[in-house]
Amino acid sequence: MAVTSEADRERASDEAADWLVRLREAPDDRDTKARFAAWRAAAPAHETAWTEISQTFELIGEPLARRPQAASGPVPLPRKRLAHRLLAAGAGIALAAFAAPLFLPGWMLRLEADFATAAGEWREVRLADGSSVELAPLSGIDVSLREGRREVRLLAGQAFFRVTPDPGRPFQVEAQDVRATVLGTEFEVRLDRMGTAVAVAEGRVRVDHGALSRVLVAGRWLQVDAAGGLRDGIRAESEIGLWRHGEIVVHDQPIADVVNELRPYFNGAIVIASDAVARRRVTGVYRLREPVDALRALGRAYGEISVTQVLPWLVIVSAD
């Protein structure tokens, strides 16, 4: 039985990525399909490499033989450059695909929530007590307004609350095991894979988490991360809830944080190809409504960062 060396496996992976791109470019070309079939049958390593890369890309929800490329969308790359970026991003795509079930996808969120939004969708909800809630994309809430109680549960995403004062009925927002309690104020709550964060734009909010109880005033924020660790700090009040106006402000934060902010605004997957790129720190103001353009602006500003829209639903951020 033939033994496949590491070099053979790497070569097969490179060739499989190249074939993926060729088949995307010409899915109905008979000659391309015939040559692909011959390559696939030529060695067991070829079949293994193709199975791995095709399963990786099907994990994010689109079989390889489907979805045509929009004529006005992604800019084509030279095949070899694109193939290498696909390979570099493969592990990140697979990780994102496996992590996704931990957070309610859009259609499940709509089933679970009283009010929910899809990717790229904003929504304002007026509550019966006169309070309002603005939902960021891919966000959902449950609402319970009863005599003596006003409770909202954030299931996922980000919400900005303007609370109508009512001393007899405190307004509470729960996000996992974090609770924010107010009488009348403006604040935002965020729940994602990084944890739960509360930031106050106006007034005061009491945040409870286990034995912790802390009062936040305007301009203060508190985050309970996924491991239970605490972080807090100060933000300009004008920046709290700025996403409602289609912008985010980034102060010396890793690119991974920027991508995490932009993902709900993109109807697809944004993948960072390496840890080195994810850790690179950036500063700037970015537009949420055009997430791909925002990433490209970041790349131009800082250099050595490439943003490639491989498909209408797949963007790869990599080293140039």
N, C-alpha and C positions, 0 to 999 in steps of 0.2 A: 504494500500500500504506500502511495506517494506521501511524503511529508511536506506540508506547506510551511515555508520559512516566513519569518516576520516581514522580510522584504517583499515576498510574494503577496502577503496579505495586504500590505500597504499599497502595493501597486494595484491590486485588485480593487481596493477601496477607491483609489484615485480614478480608475477606469469606470467604476460603477457610477461615481458622481458625474463623470463626463457623459456617460450614457443617459443619466437622468436628464441632464440639460438638453442633450440632442433630442430625446423623445418628447420633451416639453416643446421644443422649437418646431418639431415636425412629427406630430403624433400619428399622422395618416400616411407618412411616406413609406412605401413598401420596401424600398432599398434599405432605408435606415432600420426598419423593423427586422429585415432579414439578417443584416449584419449584426444587429443586437442579439438576435437569437443564436447566431453562430458563436459570438463571444461568450454568451451565457453558458453554452453547452461545452465550451472548450476546456474548462477546468472547474473542479469542485469549488475552488476558491472564488471563482467568478460568481457562481450561484450564491454562495454564502454572502459575499459582499453586496450583491444586488438585493438579497432578502433583507439584510440589515438596513441598508439605506432606504429601501422602499417602505419598510415597516415604520421607520423613524418618521418619514414624512406623512404617512397615512395616520399616524398617531394624532396629528393635529387636525384631523377631520376631513382631509381631501384626498381621495384615491388619486394615484399618479396619472391615470389616463383621463381624468375628467378636467374640470375647470379650465376653460380657455383663458389666455392672457388678454387683458383689455388693451386695445390699440393705443389708448392715450395714457396708459398707466406706467408700469415700470420701464426704465431705460435699459435696453439690452447691454450686457457685459460681454467681453470676449469670453468664449466658452471655458477656457482653462481657468481664468480668474474666477468665474462664477462657480465652477466645479469645486475649486479649493475653498471658497467661502461656504458652500453648502456643506462640505465635509467638516470645516471648522465649527460650524454652527450646529451640527447634528446632535451632539451631546446635549446642548442647551435646549434644543427643540424637544428632545425626548424627555428631559427633566421637566420642562414646562408642561408637557402633555400629561405626565404622571402627577404633577402637583395640582393641576387644574381641578380635579374632583374634590380637593379639600375646600374649595371655595365655589359657591353655587354658580353654575353657568347661567347665562341670561334666561333661558327658558325655565329652568328650575326656580330661579329667583322670582319670576312672575307667578309661579304656582304658590310659593311660600309666603310672599309678601302681600300686604294690602296695597302698597304702591311700589312700583319698581320702574327702572329705566334700562334700556338696551345700550349697547356700545355706541358712543358718540351722542347719546340723547341726554338732554337736560329736562328737568321737570320741577315745577313748583306746585306744592300741595297746600291748600288752605284747610286748616283744621276747624272743627266746629266751635272751638273756644276762641277763635280769632287769631291763633298762632299760625305761622307759616313754616314750611319746610321746603328747602330747595335741594333736589337730589342731583348728584353728579352722575355721569354714565356708570352703568353696571352697579347700581345701588338699589337697595330695597329696605323698606321699613314696615313694621307692624304697628298699628296705632290702637290704643285703648284709652278712651276718655270716659271716665265714670264720675259719679258723685264723690268728691273728695280726692280724686286721683286723676292725674294726666300722665300717661306712660307711653313712650315710644321705644320700640326695640329696633336697633339698626342691625340688619341681617348681613349686610355686606356693603362695601363702598364708602361713600362720603356724603354727608348731609350738613346743610347750614340751617340753623334754627333761629327764628325770630319769635320769642315767646311773649305772649300777652300776659301782663301781670295779673296774678290772682292769688293773694296771700293765703286763701283757704285751700288752694289746690296747687302744691308744688308740681313743677313739670320735671319729669325724670326721663332720661334717655339711657337705655342699657345697650351695651355692645359687648357680647360675651360676658366676662366677669367684671366689667368696668361699668360704673353707674355715675352719671352726671345729673345733679339736681339744681334747679334754679327756680326763682319766682318770676322774674322777667328780665330778659337779657338777649344778646345775640352771640351765638357761638357755633362752632362746627365740631363734628365728631367723625372720625375716620376709622374704618375697620378693614384691614387687608392682611396679607400674609406676614407683614412686618409687625403687626400687633394692633393696638387700639390707641388712638390719639385724640385729645380734646384740646381745643384752642379757643380762647375767649376774645371776641371782638368788642364787646360792650358789656358792662355790668360785672357780675360775679357768678362763678359756678363752683359748686362743691363736687369734687371727684372722689369716689369711694372705690377701693380695690382691696378686698380682703381686710386686713387690719389698717390699711392706709386710708386716711381721710385728709384731703387737702383742698383749700379754697384757692381758686385761680381768679385773678383780676384781669382786666382788659390788657391784652398784649402778652399774656402768659400762656404757655402750652405745657402739656404733660403727656408722655407716651408710656404705655405699658407694652413692652415688646412681647413677642410670641413665647419667650422663655420666662416671662414674669419680671424681667428687669425694668427699671424705671429710668426715664430721661425727662428732663424738663428744660425750659429756656424761655427766651423772650423773642417775640416777633413784632414787627411793625403792625399795628392794628389794621392798616390799609391792606396788608398782605393776607390777612386771615379771610378766607372765603374768596380770594381773588379768582379762583377757578370759575366762579359764577360769571365772570366777565371775560372768560376765555383765555386767561393767562396764568402762568406760574412764575414765581421769582425763586431763583436758585442761588444760594450763597455757599460757595466752596463745598459742594456736595458731590459724591461720586456719580458717574454716569448711570450706574445702576438705579440710583434714586430718581433720576430724570426719566429713565425708561419706565420705571414703576408708575410715575405720575402720568405718563402719556399712554400707557397700555389701554386703559378703559376708553380712550377716545379713538382707538384704531380698531376697525372691524377685522381682526386677524391676530397674527402673532408677531411680536417684536422680540428678536433674539439677540443677545449679546454673545459674540463668538468666543470671548476669552475673559478670564478673570482680570487680566491686566487692563483691558479696556473698561471693564465694569468698575474697577477701582479708581480710574482716573478722575480727578476732581475738576469741577467746572463751576462757573458762575454766569448768570445771565437771566434774561427775561424771555420766556418762550411761549408761543401761541399754541394753545391746546387744540383748537379746532382744525389745525393742519399738522397732525403729529409727525408725519414724514418730513414735511418742510422744516419743522422745528428741529428735528434731529439733524437734518442736513445743515441747517444754520449753525448748530453746535459743532458739527464736523469742520465747517469752514472756519469758524472762529478759533478753534483749538488745533487744527491741523492733525495729520496722521490718524484721523478717524474717518472711516468710510461708512456711509449709510447706503445700503443697496436694497431696493425694493425688488426682490427676486420675482415675486408674483404679486397680484393685487392684494393678497391676504398674508404675505410674508415679507418682513423687513429684517435684514441682518445688519447689526452694528459691529464693525470689526476694525482692526488696525489696518491702515492704508498700506 
